[in-house]
Amino acid sequence: MKVAILGAGAIGAYVGAALHRAGADVHLIARGPHLAAMRHHGVQVHSPRGDFTAHPHATDNPADIGPADYVLLGLKAHSYAACGPLIEPLLHQTTAVIAAQNGIPWWYFHHHGGPHDGHRIHSVDPGGAVSAVLAPERAIGCVVYAATELEAPGVVRHLEGTRFSIGEPDRTISDRCQAFSEAMQAGGLKCPVETDLRNDIWLKLLGNISFNPISALARATMRQMCHHGGTRHVIETMMRETLTVAEALGCEVGISIERRLAGAERVGDHRTSTLQDLEAGKPLELDVLLAAVIELAHITDVDVPTLRTVHALSDLLAHRTAA
């Protein structure tokens, strides 16, 4: 099995190291000091489950790799539309693209069924720009339940979680999903194949849509947001509004808000990916989190005033950061 990981940051390098350890033919695509460190010293993983080092091939040129069986996208979703020149050399006729992203994916309504089947979500696929680069037919959804950080170039700190749920947009249990799941499990990761990954998408989104923008606005960790009465109330309200949108689209999250908050609190002083991006001066990944759900609320006639307010504030922050 040949796997290319486009955007081998904390999550991508962690998955790549695990797959390489299991014997997969892994190729990491990165740049800068992180790439140099992985080339010279491999990917060093520090984890409560045990430290290890793997030495997969690492490059900044996808043409050095050629077509792969799977391309795992470790890029932020706002980079998808522009990734054509990077991903094209990695594709053959049956290459599967696994999008390890937060939020609502561009393929969400592909083979969805019902009144919204085939609907394009403009917030995540403006003008079809993402679909033109990443054909929905190639997509395998992926919901990441692992928390990692780049401690230093080439050094991944694994904090918790090893689950990477995957699934086909058409809800089938495909051979390509089964094969990737087996490879991930051989590398020590959990990778269940779900018949309807959309439920998992909303479960993960329940936390991301609330904790991520609030963490950036307040410069706060998971524990700090949970322990502060005011932010905890705002987060609860955002989660409640999000659940209403999910239910309007026929999804069942299957977890209470209190339980979701308790799980977040256990993570401790972890900085969300949005806060990490803010501190690093990188663009903030908000369209797939907030803007997309507000768009879905509009087409399902659900009122989401708190989501709209937090989106307005965090969107201003994102524009000021980019300026």
SVG drawing of the C-alpha trace seen along z (x, -y; Angstrom):
<svg xmlns="http://www.w3.org/2000/svg" viewBox="-37 -44 57 49">
<polyline fill="none" stroke="black" stroke-width="0.4" points="0.0,0.0 1.4,-3.4 0.3,-6.3 1.2,-10.0 0.5,-12.5 0.1,-16.0 0.7,-18.4 2.6,-16.2 2.2,-18.4 1.4,-17.1 -1.4,-14.8 -0.1,-13.9 3.4,-13.0 1.9,-11.0 -0.3,-8.9 2.6,-8.6 5.0,-7.4 2.4,-4.8 1.7,-3.5 5.4,-3.3 6.0,-1.4 3.4,1.1 5.1,1.6 3.2,-0.7 5.1,-2.6 4.7,-6.1 5.7,-9.4 5.5,-12.7 5.1,-16.1 6.2,-19.0 8.5,-22.0 10.9,-24.2 12.7,-23.2 10.1,-20.5 10.9,-18.7 14.6,-19.1 14.3,-17.5 12.2,-14.6 14.7,-13.9 17.7,-13.9 16.2,-12.4 12.9,-10.8 9.6,-11.5 10.0,-11.4 6.8,-10.6 6.5,-11.3 3.4,-9.6 2.0,-8.3 1.6,-5.1 5.3,-4.9 7.9,-6.9 9.1,-5.8 10.9,-7.1 10.0,-6.3 11.9,-7.2 9.5,-7.4 10.5,-9.2 10.0,-13.0 10.0,-15.6 8.6,-18.9 8.0,-17.7 5.1,-15.4 6.6,-14.6 9.3,-12.7 6.6,-10.3 4.3,-9.7 0.8,-8.2 -0.3,-6.7 -3.1,-4.4 -4.2,-6.8 -3.5,-10.5 -4.1,-11.7 -4.8,-15.4 -3.2,-17.0 -3.7,-20.5 -6.2,-23.0 -9.5,-22.9 -9.0,-26.5 -5.9,-25.3 -7.8,-22.6 -8.8,-24.7 -5.2,-25.7 -3.6,-22.3 -4.1,-21.1 -0.5,-21.4 0.6,-19.4 -2.0,-16.7 -2.1,-16.0 1.2,-14.1 -0.1,-11.8 -3.3,-10.7 -4.0,-7.7 -7.4,-6.5 -8.4,-4.9 -6.5,-7.0 -8.6,-7.7 -8.3,-11.0 -8.8,-10.9 -9.6,-14.3 -8.5,-14.4 -10.2,-17.8 -12.3,-19.4 -15.7,-20.7 -18.1,-20.2 -16.3,-18.7 -16.8,-19.7 -18.3,-16.3 -20.9,-16.4 -24.0,-16.2 -22.3,-13.8 -24.6,-10.7 -26.4,-12.2 -29.9,-11.4 -33.0,-13.4 -33.9,-17.0 -30.3,-18.3 -28.5,-15.6 -25.7,-17.1 -26.1,-20.5 -22.8,-22.5 -22.0,-24.3 -20.6,-27.6 -18.7,-28.3 -16.4,-25.2 -16.6,-24.8 -17.0,-28.3 -17.9,-28.1 -17.0,-24.4 -13.3,-25.3 -12.6,-22.5 -14.6,-19.9 -12.7,-20.8 -9.4,-19.8 -10.7,-17.0 -13.4,-15.1 -16.0,-13.9 -15.9,-10.4 -12.3,-10.1 -13.2,-11.2 -13.1,-9.1 -14.2,-11.0 -12.1,-11.0 -12.8,-12.3 -9.8,-12.7 -10.1,-12.0 -6.4,-12.3 -4.7,-15.4 -1.2,-16.1 1.2,-19.1 4.5,-19.8 6.8,-20.1 9.7,-21.0 10.5,-20.4 10.2,-16.7 9.0,-16.1 5.3,-15.2 3.8,-15.3 0.9,-12.9 -1.4,-14.0 -4.3,-11.6 -6.6,-9.6 -5.7,-7.2 -9.1,-7.0 -9.4,-8.0 -13.0,-7.1 -13.4,-6.8 -16.3,-6.3 -17.7,-6.5 -20.0,-9.4 -22.5,-6.8 -22.5,-4.9 -21.1,-1.7 -18.4,0.4 -15.9,0.3 -12.8,2.5 -10.7,-0.7 -11.9,-1.7 -11.4,1.7 -7.8,1.9 -6.8,-1.5 -8.4,-0.6 -6.4,2.6 -3.2,0.7 -3.9,-1.9 -4.7,0.8 -1.4,2.5 0.3,-0.7 -1.4,-0.8 -4.2,-3.3 -7.9,-2.8 -9.7,-3.2 -13.3,-2.1 -15.2,-2.2 -18.5,-3.9 -21.6,-3.3 -22.6,-7.0 -19.6,-9.1 -21.8,-12.2 -22.8,-11.4 -19.2,-11.4 -18.6,-14.7 -21.3,-16.4 -20.0,-14.7 -16.5,-16.1 -17.9,-19.4 -19.8,-19.9 -16.5,-20.6 -14.7,-22.3 -17.4,-24.8 -17.4,-26.1 -14.0,-25.5 -11.9,-26.5 -13.2,-30.0 -13.6,-30.8 -10.1,-29.6 -8.7,-32.0 -10.9,-34.9 -10.0,-34.3 -6.5,-32.9 -7.6,-30.0 -7.0,-26.3 -9.6,-23.6 -9.5,-23.5 -9.7,-27.2 -12.8,-27.5 -14.6,-24.7 -13.8,-26.2 -14.9,-29.8 -18.7,-30.1 -19.2,-32.6 -17.4,-30.9 -18.8,-27.5 -22.4,-28.9 -21.6,-30.3 -20.1,-27.0 -23.1,-25.1 -25.4,-27.4 -23.3,-27.0 -23.4,-23.2 -27.2,-23.3 -27.7,-25.3 -25.3,-23.0 -27.2,-19.9 -30.5,-21.4 -28.9,-21.9 -27.5,-18.3 -31.0,-16.9 -32.6,-18.9 -30.3,-17.1 -31.2,-13.7 -28.0,-13.1 -27.8,-11.7 -24.8,-12.7 -25.6,-10.3 -23.9,-12.3 -25.1,-14.8 -23.7,-18.3 -22.6,-17.8 -20.7,-14.6 -19.0,-16.4 -17.9,-19.2 -16.6,-16.6 -14.6,-15.0 -13.1,-18.3 -12.3,-19.2 -10.3,-16.0 -8.0,-17.1 -6.6,-19.7 -4.5,-22.6 -4.5,-21.7 -4.5,-24.6 -6.9,-24.0 -5.6,-23.9 -7.2,-27.3 -5.4,-28.9 -2.1,-27.2 -2.6,-28.7 -3.4,-32.2 -0.2,-32.1 1.8,-31.0 0.3,-33.8 -1.4,-31.3 -4.8,-31.6 -7.7,-30.5 -9.8,-27.6 -13.3,-29.0 -15.3,-28.6 -15.7,-24.8 -16.5,-25.2 -18.8,-28.2 -19.7,-29.6 -20.7,-26.2 -23.0,-25.4 -24.6,-28.8 -25.2,-28.1 -26.7,-24.7 -28.9,-26.4 -30.2,-28.7 -31.2,-25.9 -32.9,-24.0 -34.6,-27.1 -32.8,-26.7 -32.2,-29.9 -28.5,-30.0 -28.0,-33.5 -25.1,-32.6 -23.2,-30.9 -23.7,-34.0 -22.4,-36.3 -19.3,-34.2 -18.7,-33.9 -18.8,-37.6 -16.2,-38.2 -13.9,-35.3 -14.2,-36.3 -13.0,-39.8 -10.1,-38.2 -9.2,-36.0 -9.2,-39.0 -7.0,-41.0 -4.6,-38.1 -4.4,-37.8 -3.8,-41.5"/>
</svg>
